[in-house]
Amino acid sequence: MHKLKPEYIKLTEKNRLYNSSRPIIGLTGGIATGKSTVSSILKDFSFDIIDADKLIKLIYKEEESILFIKNISPEFIENGTVNFKKLRSAFFSSTNIQEVVETYLYSKLPQKFIEVANQCKNSDFLIYDVPLLFEKKIHSMVDVSILVYSPKELQKDRLMKRDLSTSQEADLIISKQLDIEAKRSLSTFIIDNSGSLKDLNFQVKQLISVITGT
């Protein structure tokens, strides 16, 4: 079992996110900085990863959630599941719908987090993959924060290549998140994904050694 060094256990259950009894490492990044790749590498080292986006998807699949979305508008449900294309479109056109749905989802997150955390048996701590760790201001509720970083110009270039975005589209998407340099200044550890995959693997392995001593 992976064990976190005592010096990185910063919080108590009372002031930790979702009152988790286990320490939490918040893994985050900016769009197209490589967070998903780092998450995959950590899984290869047999770390359990709780993915915030996947928790949201699990919540959306619940019957109660489907009924909730249907009550907002029946057109958001097709064949008994959420039509995310229509729901996303409504998000952009109505801040009220966005706020109502997000409030509902975030009210369900603590219980879903605990359910998934109870299935994590490989470590005495939890790794929580959260894209908006800083934007949602929950970084103070995790014991350690890890940022997967790349400079903004490289981030933009990767985003344009990945999504076939224009320069203007990429700028707009990146501007919706907290500036990557601001995230860097707030993080406990930085994984710099400016180089090769080999270098990224080396950095992740080094960080594992730092926080666990293995």
Disulfide bonds with the S-S distance in Angstrom:
none
